[in-house]
């Protein structure tokens, strides 16, 4: 299992700044939508807004920057 995690981690860190931010935003939006659906309140607008916000935050602060 740790090998799979390591490969996934290396793959995500190899993405460009924009690709990483978009990936984080899409995963956030999908997760928010899934949680909303499970709780019986699917809120697509809020999920998309949260995903867009996370994309901007990840792009602005660049968590993969070394140094």
N, C-alpha and C positions, 0 to 999 in steps of 0.2 A: 504494500500500500504506500509506503514512503517513497518508493521509486516512481509511482504514478504521480504523487504529489510533486516530487522534484522536477519531473518532466513538464508537468503543467505549469509550475512556477517559472521554469526557464523559458517556456514558450510565451507566457504572458509578459515576462520582463523583456523579451526580445522585440516586443511590439513598439512601434513609434509612440511618441507622446499622444498624438491624436487617436491612434488605434486603441491604445490602452484606455484613454478617457471614454471613447465610444463604447468599448467593451464593458467598462464599469457602469456606464449609464444604461445600457441595454439590460444587463444582468439586474441592476437595481429596479428598473421599470418592470421587468418580468416577475421578479420576486414580489414586488408590491402588488401587482395585479393578481398573482397566485394567492397571496395571503388574503387579499380582499375577497377573492372568490370563495376561499375556504370559509371565511367568516360570514359569508352571505351578503357582502356588500362590495361587489366588483366596481371599482371606481377607476375607470380608464383615464380620465382627465388627471386625477391626482397621481396615478402611476406614471404617466407620461411626463408630467411636470417634475416629479421627483427624479426620474431618469435624466431629464434634461439638466436639472440643477446639479446632479452628481457628475454629469459629463463636464460641465463648466468648472466645477470645483476640482475635479481630478486633472483637467487640463491646466488650470491656473496654478495649482500647487505642485504638479508633477511629482508624485510619490516615488517614481523610479529613478529620480535624479540621484546620482551618486556624488557624495562630497559635500 
